[in-house]
Amino acid sequence: MTVLAYLIPVALFLGLLGLGAFLWSLRSGQFDDLEGAAHRILFDDEE
């Protein structure tokens, strides 16, 4: 039972850390161009 006293705060901390990383990636523009990479892989880079 005392293990839960350690695991619950650790789980909450990791959840908040993941939420913070997701919000940071939204603000930094990671999800702005979702279709660009999908279309870019179809074309060859001929230089």
N, CA, C and O atoms as a GROMACS GRO file, in nm:
protein
  188
    1MET      N    1   0.081  -0.119   0.000
    1MET     CA    2   0.000   0.000   0.000
    1MET      C    3   0.086   0.127   0.000
    1MET      O    4   0.046   0.229  -0.056
    2THR      N    5   0.200   0.119   0.062
    2THR     CA    6   0.287   0.236   0.063
    2THR      C    7   0.351   0.261  -0.073
    2THR      O    8   0.398   0.371  -0.102
    3VAL      N    9   0.352   0.158  -0.157
    3VAL     CA   10   0.406   0.175  -0.292
    3VAL      C   11   0.319   0.271  -0.372
    3VAL      O   12   0.369   0.346  -0.455
    4LEU      N   13   0.188   0.268  -0.347
    4LEU     CA   14   0.098   0.360  -0.417
    4LEU      C   15   0.128   0.506  -0.384
    4LEU      O   16   0.107   0.594  -0.466
    5ALA      N   17   0.177   0.530  -0.265
    5ALA     CA   18   0.212   0.666  -0.226
    5ALA      C   19   0.328   0.719  -0.312
    5ALA      O   20   0.343   0.840  -0.328
    6TYR      N   21   0.410   0.630  -0.366
    6TYR     CA   22   0.518   0.670  -0.454
    6TYR      C   23   0.475   0.669  -0.601
    6TYR      O   24   0.514   0.756  -0.679
    7LEU      N   25   0.394   0.570  -0.639
    7LEU     CA   26   0.360   0.553  -0.779
    7LEU      C   27   0.261   0.657  -0.830
    7LEU      O   28   0.271   0.699  -0.945
    8ILE      N   29   0.167   0.698  -0.749
    8ILE     CA   30   0.068   0.795  -0.793
    8ILE      C   31   0.133   0.930  -0.825
    8ILE      O   32   0.105   0.985  -0.932
    9PRO      N   33   0.216   0.987  -0.739
    9PRO     CA   34   0.282   1.113  -0.778
    9PRO      C   35   0.375   1.100  -0.898
    9PRO      O   36   0.386   1.192  -0.979
   10VAL      N   37   0.442   0.985  -0.910
   10VAL     CA   38   0.530   0.964  -1.026
   10VAL      C   39   0.447   0.960  -1.154
   10VAL      O   40   0.487   1.017  -1.255
   11ALA      N   41   0.333   0.891  -1.150
   11ALA     CA   42   0.246   0.883  -1.268
   11ALA      C   43   0.190   1.021  -1.303
   11ALA      O   44   0.184   1.056  -1.421
   12LEU      N   45   0.151   1.098  -1.204
   12LEU     CA   46   0.101   1.233  -1.230
   12LEU      C   47   0.210   1.322  -1.288
   12LEU      O   48   0.185   1.401  -1.379
   13PHE      N   49   0.331   1.310  -1.236
   13PHE     CA   50   0.442   1.389  -1.287
   13PHE      C   51   0.472   1.354  -1.432
   13PHE      O   52   0.493   1.443  -1.515
   14LEU      N   53   0.475   1.224  -1.464
   14LEU     CA   54   0.504   1.183  -1.602
   14LEU      C   55   0.392   1.226  -1.696
   14LEU      O   56   0.419   1.262  -1.811
   15GLY      N   57   0.268   1.222  -1.651
   15GLY     CA   58   0.158   1.269  -1.733
   15GLY      C   59   0.168   1.418  -1.761
   15GLY      O   60   0.146   1.462  -1.874
   16LEU      N   61   0.201   1.496  -1.659
   16LEU     CA   62   0.218   1.640  -1.678
   16LEU      C   63   0.338   1.671  -1.766
   16LEU      O   64   0.336   1.767  -1.844
   17LEU      N   65   0.442   1.591  -1.755
   17LEU     CA   66   0.559   1.609  -1.840
   17LEU      C   67   0.524   1.582  -1.986
   17LEU      O   68   0.566   1.657  -2.075
   18GLY      N   69   0.448   1.477  -2.011
   18GLY     CA   70   0.404   1.448  -2.148
   18GLY      C   71   0.312   1.555  -2.203
   18GLY      O   72   0.322   1.591  -2.320
   19LEU      N   73   0.222   1.605  -2.120
   19LEU     CA   74   0.133   1.713  -2.162
   19LEU      C   75   0.213   1.840  -2.193
   19LEU      O   76   0.184   1.910  -2.290
   20GLY      N   77   0.312   1.869  -2.111
   20GLY     CA   78   0.397   1.985  -2.136
   20GLY      C   79   0.475   1.971  -2.266
   20GLY      O   80   0.490   2.069  -2.340
   21ALA      N   81   0.525   1.851  -2.294
   21ALA     CA   82   0.598   1.829  -2.419
   21ALA      C   83   0.506   1.844  -2.540
   21ALA      O   84   0.546   1.898  -2.643
   22PHE      N   85   0.383   1.796  -2.526
   22PHE     CA   86   0.287   1.810  -2.636
   22PHE      C   87   0.252   1.956  -2.660
   22PHE      O   88   0.246   2.001  -2.775
   23LEU      N   89   0.228   2.031  -2.554
   23LEU     CA   90   0.194   2.172  -2.570
   23LEU      C   91   0.312   2.252  -2.626
   23LEU      O   92   0.292   2.344  -2.705
   24TRP      N   93   0.433   2.216  -2.586
   24TRP     CA   94   0.552   2.282  -2.641
   24TRP      C   95   0.563   2.255  -2.791
   24TRP      O   96   0.595   2.345  -2.868
   25SER      N   97   0.536   2.130  -2.832
   25SER     CA   98   0.546   2.098  -2.974
   25SER      C   99   0.438   2.169  -3.055
   25SER      O  100   0.461   2.204  -3.171
   26LEU      N  101   0.322   2.192  -2.996
   26LEU     CA  102   0.219   2.269  -3.065
   26LEU      C  103   0.263   2.414  -3.085
   26LEU      O  104   0.244   2.470  -3.193
   27ARG      N  105   0.322   2.473  -2.982
   27ARG     CA  106   0.363   2.613  -2.991
   27ARG      C  107   0.482   2.633  -3.082
   27ARG      O  108   0.497   2.740  -3.142
   28SER      N  109   0.568   2.532  -3.094
   28SER     CA  110   0.687   2.549  -3.177
   28SER      C  111   0.661   2.517  -3.324
   28SER      O  112   0.751   2.529  -3.407
   29GLY      N  113   0.538   2.476  -3.358
   29GLY     CA  114   0.503   2.457  -3.498
   29GLY      C  115   0.534   2.320  -3.553
   29GLY      O  116   0.550   2.306  -3.674
   30GLN      N  117   0.542   2.219  -3.471
   30GLN     CA  118   0.573   2.085  -3.519
   30GLN      C  119   0.460   2.026  -3.603
   30GLN      O  120   0.485   1.940  -3.688
   31PHE      N  121   0.337   2.069  -3.582
   31PHE     CA  122   0.223   2.011  -3.650
   31PHE      C  123   0.162   2.107  -3.753
   31PHE      O  124   0.045   2.092  -3.788
   32ASP      N  125   0.239   2.202  -3.801
   32ASP     CA  126   0.185   2.299  -3.895
   32ASP      C  127   0.165   2.241  -4.035
   32ASP      O  128   0.062   2.267  -4.098
   33ASP      N  129   0.258   2.163  -4.084
   33ASP     CA  130   0.252   2.109  -4.220
   33ASP      C  131   0.247   1.957  -4.214
   33ASP      O  132   0.350   1.891  -4.221
   34LEU      N  133   0.127   1.902  -4.200
   34LEU     CA  134   0.114   1.757  -4.186
   34LEU      C  135   0.122   1.685  -4.321
   34LEU      O  136   0.164   1.569  -4.326
   35GLU      N  137   0.084   1.751  -4.429
   35GLU     CA  138   0.082   1.686  -4.559
   35GLU      C  139   0.211   1.706  -4.639
   35GLU      O  140   0.233   1.636  -4.738
   36GLY      N  141   0.294   1.798  -4.598
   36GLY     CA  142   0.415   1.828  -4.674
   36GLY      C  143   0.511   1.711  -4.680
   36GLY      O  144   0.563   1.678  -4.787
   37ALA      N  145   0.535   1.647  -4.568
   37ALA     CA  146   0.629   1.534  -4.565
   37ALA      C  147   0.572   1.414  -4.641
   37ALA      O  148   0.647   1.339  -4.703
   38ALA      N  149   0.440   1.397  -4.638
   38ALA     CA  150   0.379   1.285  -4.710
   38ALA      C  151   0.392   1.303  -4.861
   38ALA      O  152   0.411   1.205  -4.933
   39HIS      N  153   0.381   1.425  -4.908
   39HIS     CA  154   0.395   1.450  -5.051
   39HIS      C  155   0.541   1.457  -5.093
   39HIS      O  156   0.576   1.420  -5.205
   40ARG      N  157   0.626   1.504  -5.005
   40ARG     CA  158   0.768   1.520  -5.038
   40ARG      C  159   0.836   1.386  -5.060
   40ARG      O  160   0.931   1.377  -5.138
   41ILE      N  161   0.789   1.281  -4.994
   41ILE     CA  162   0.855   1.151  -5.008
   41ILE      C  163   0.828   1.087  -5.143
   41ILE      O  164   0.899   0.996  -5.185
   42LEU      N  165   0.725   1.134  -5.213
   42LEU     CA  166   0.689   1.075  -5.342
   42LEU      C  167   0.772   1.126  -5.457
   42LEU      O  168   0.777   1.063  -5.563
   43PHE      N  169   0.838   1.239  -5.440
   43PHE     CA  170   0.912   1.302  -5.548
   43PHE      C  171   1.063   1.287  -5.528
   43PHE      O  172   1.114   1.296  -5.417
   44ASP      N  173   1.133   1.265  -5.640
   44ASP     CA  174   1.279   1.256  -5.633
   44ASP      C  175   1.340   1.395  -5.632
   44ASP      O  176   1.285   1.489  -5.690
   45ASP      N  177   1.452   1.405  -5.567
   45ASP     CA  178   1.527   1.531  -5.566
   45ASP      C  179   1.632   1.524  -5.677
   45ASP      O  180   1.741   1.470  -5.657
   46GLU      N  181   1.599   1.577  -5.792
   46GLU     CA  182   1.693   1.575  -5.904
   46GLU      C  183   1.763   1.709  -5.910
   46GLU      O  184   1.701   1.813  -5.932
   47GLU      N  185   1.892   1.706  -5.891
   47GLU     CA  186   1.970   1.830  -5.892
   47GLU      C  187   2.067   1.830  -6.007
   47GLU      O  188   2.142   1.926  -6.024
   0.00000   0.00000   0.00000
